[in-house]
Amino acid sequence: MSKKFQRHLRKLAQFILPKVEMDLAVFDDLFPHPLSAFRLAEYNAYLARFSSCRVYSTGSTLPAISKNQTLNEVLDEYAGNFPRFKDRVSLYPGGGLQLRNQECDEILKRVCSSKNFRKVITTQKVTRDYLLQNGIGAAEDIEFIYGGAFPCHANGNEQKEKQRFGKSKDTFDLCFVAHKYMPQGRDKGYDLFVATAKKLARSCPQSRFHVVGPFSKEDLDVAELNDRISFHGSQKPEFFGGFYDRMDMILSPNGSFILHPGAFDGFPTGCCIEAGMCGVAVMATDDLN
């Protein structure tokens, strides 16, 4: 066991072991930031259902989402919006899952061999197969529940017909929705989205392009797209119902192991799931099958 891993366990013990009786503990790297809609939907459901549930957050991905907010400020905002849960969400100094990472493997093996271990839930085929192929978990100990929990923005529009190109509007609207974790958003495929937009703009005069997330004209040269590309910035969940109602297609050319070794996205991404639920055609890569 590495010294770094031992230090991680000591820090972990300080946060989750003392004086707290719980049936469910959730560990995350961003919750409760409001820009992560699927986390709010899923974890709030756990907190509402299980009275002894606790959520522990590292906040490690917060700088990529909101550079002007600290995790304590996010926690204060959450407490104001969900006061019934405020005492059950706190800090945790842990790390995230990476494939082919020895330290992550050691942590997973320790958890799965614990006397308190019962089941592990995997939501992606790649993570289920990884546990099996690396001898971390047995098939009978793994519950495979594909996908995730997301707010359905389409619910409020059940009586409203979706706008569609050639039928109720004259523009073909293609969108890209993602957070930016690295320059030019290459792990999310923003560079490929821009390249696609330039080609489509030349052949389809009616095409319009929309970017949601912390991107701007400074990330890549989009001068030739002129006013046909719109940057909407980072948005909270309530924005997307009306937005997706106008979109024809979402492009998600994200790639694995680009952000750093072992890093990968779920398939489809949360943004694609939300868009698809609202009737938007999804074009996405699936490099991990």
Solvent accessible surface area in square Angstrom, and as a share of the most:
residue,aa,sasa,rsa
1,M,130,0.58
2,S,55,0.35
3,K,158,0.67
4,K,125,0.53
5,F,4,0.02
6,Q,67,0.30
7,R,123,0.45
8,H,24,0.11
9,L,34,0.17
10,R,137,0.50
11,K,95,0.40
12,L,32,0.16
13,A,33,0.26
14,Q,121,0.54
15,F,81,0.34
16,I,43,0.22
17,L,124,0.62
18,P,65,0.41
19,K,200,0.85
20,V,56,0.32
21,E,155,0.69
22,M,52,0.23
23,D,123,0.64
24,L,57,0.28
25,A,36,0.28
26,V,17,0.10
27,F,82,0.34
28,D,18,0.09
29,D,36,0.19
30,L,2,0.01
31,F,1,0.00
32,P,2,0.02
33,H,6,0.03
34,P,18,0.12
35,L,28,0.14
36,S,7,0.05
37,A,10,0.08
38,F,65,0.27
39,R,38,0.14
40,L,27,0.14
41,A,36,0.28
42,E,38,0.17
43,Y,23,0.09
44,N,20,0.10
45,A,55,0.43
46,Y,68,0.26
47,L,2,0.01
48,A,55,0.43
49,R,172,0.63
50,F,77,0.32
51,S,100,0.64
52,S,26,0.16
53,C,0,0.00
54,R,61,0.22
55,V,0,0.00
56,Y,11,0.04
57,S,0,0.00
58,T,28,0.16
59,G,10,0.10
60,S,72,0.46
61,T,35,0.20
62,L,7,0.04
63,P,82,0.52
64,A,27,0.21
65,I,10,0.05
66,S,22,0.14
67,K,175,0.74
68,N,147,0.75
69,Q,55,0.24
70,T,77,0.45
71,L,22,0.11
72,N,91,0.47
73,E,83,0.37
74,V,1,0.00
75,L,29,0.15
76,D,102,0.53
77,E,54,0.24
78,Y,6,0.02
79,A,25,0.20
80,G,62,0.60
81,N,93,0.48
82,F,65,0.27
83,P,83,0.52
84,R,167,0.61
85,F,7,0.03
86,K,102,0.43
87,D,124,0.64
88,R,39,0.14
89,V,12,0.07
90,S,48,0.31
91,L,70,0.35
92,Y,19,0.07
93,P,45,0.28
94,G,16,0.15
95,G,61,0.59
96,G,49,0.47
97,L,81,0.40
98,Q,49,0.22
99,L,7,0.03
100,R,181,0.66
101,N,44,0.23
102,Q,140,0.62
103,E,49,0.22
104,C,16,0.09
105,D,25,0.13
106,E,46,0.21
107,I,43,0.22
108,L,41,0.20
109,K,100,0.42
110,R,124,0.45
111,V,83,0.48
112,C,20,0.12
113,S,90,0.58
114,S,46,0.30
115,K,183,0.78
116,N,108,0.55
117,F,39,0.16
118,R,172,0.63
119,K,102,0.43
120,V,33,0.19
121,I,106,0.54
122,T,7,0.04
123,T,56,0.33
124,Q,25,0.11
125,K,87,0.37
126,V,30,0.17
127,T,20,0.11
128,R,65,0.24
129,D,28,0.15
130,Y,23,0.09
131,L,9,0.05
132,L,71,0.35
133,Q,144,0.64
134,N,67,0.34
135,G,63,0.61
136,I,12,0.06
137,G,14,0.14
138,A,42,0.33
139,A,69,0.54
140,E,126,0.57
141,D,43,0.22
142,I,19,0.10
143,E,74,0.33
144,F,79,0.33
145,I,101,0.52
146,Y,119,0.45
147,G,17,0.16
148,G,48,0.46
149,A,39,0.30
150,F,38,0.16
151,P,37,0.23
152,C,44,0.27
153,H,27,0.12
154,A,27,0.21
155,N,92,0.47
156,G,75,0.72
157,N,43,0.22
158,E,129,0.58
159,Q,178,0.79
160,K,120,0.51
161,E,122,0.55
162,K,24,0.10
163,Q,52,0.23
164,R,111,0.40
165,F,81,0.34
166,G,70,0.68
167,K,147,0.62
168,S,68,0.44
169,K,29,0.12
170,D,123,0.64
171,T,39,0.23
172,F,38,0.16
173,D,10,0.05
174,L,3,0.02
175,C,0,0.00
176,F,3,0.01
177,V,15,0.09
178,A,11,0.09
179,H,41,0.18
180,K,50,0.21
181,Y,68,0.26
182,M,26,0.12
183,P,102,0.64
184,Q,69,0.31
185,G,0,0.00
186,R,102,0.37
187,D,8,0.04
188,K,28,0.12
189,G,1,0.01
190,Y,0,0.00
191,D,48,0.25
192,L,96,0.48
193,F,0,0.00
194,V,5,0.03
195,A,47,0.37
196,T,55,0.32
197,A,0,0.00
198,K,42,0.18
199,K,143,0.60
200,L,48,0.24
201,A,13,0.10
202,R,163,0.60
203,S,89,0.57
204,C,25,0.15
205,P,97,0.61
206,Q,80,0.36
207,S,0,0.00
208,R,79,0.29
209,F,0,0.00
210,H,21,0.09
211,V,0,0.00
212,V,4,0.02
213,G,4,0.04
214,P,46,0.29
215,F,9,0.04
216,S,46,0.30
217,K,123,0.52
218,E,159,0.71
219,D,26,0.14
220,L,38,0.19
221,D,100,0.52
222,V,6,0.03
223,A,78,0.61
224,E,102,0.46
225,L,1,0.00
226,N,106,0.55
227,D,121,0.63
228,R,54,0.20
229,I,9,0.04
230,S,43,0.28
231,F,53,0.22
232,H,49,0.22
233,G,28,0.27
234,S,44,0.28
235,Q,53,0.24
236,K,86,0.37
237,P,25,0.16
238,E,138,0.62
239,F,52,0.22
240,F,22,0.09
241,G,11,0.11
242,G,43,0.41
243,F,2,0.01
244,Y,1,0.00
245,D,10,0.05
246,R,91,0.33
247,M,1,0.00
248,D,22,0.12
249,M,42,0.19
250,I,1,0.01
251,L,29,0.15
252,S,10,0.06
253,P,16,0.10
254,N,20,0.10
255,G,19,0.18
256,S,18,0.12
257,F,65,0.27
258,I,72,0.37
259,L,62,0.31
260,H,73,0.32
261,P,114,0.72
262,G,6,0.05
263,A,13,0.10
264,F,45,0.19
265,D,45,0.23
266,G,30,0.28
267,F,70,0.29
268,P,36,0.23
269,T,23,0.13
270,G,23,0.22
271,C,33,0.20
272,C,2,0.01
273,I,41,0.21
274,E,17,0.08
275,A,0,0.00
276,G,34,0.33
277,M,77,0.34
278,C,16,0.10
279,G,33,0.32
280,V,6,0.03
281,A,48,0.37
282,V,58,0.33
283,M,98,0.44
284,A,39,0.30
285,T,56,0.33
286,D,60,0.31
287,D,91,0.47
288,L,48,0.24
289,N,121,0.62
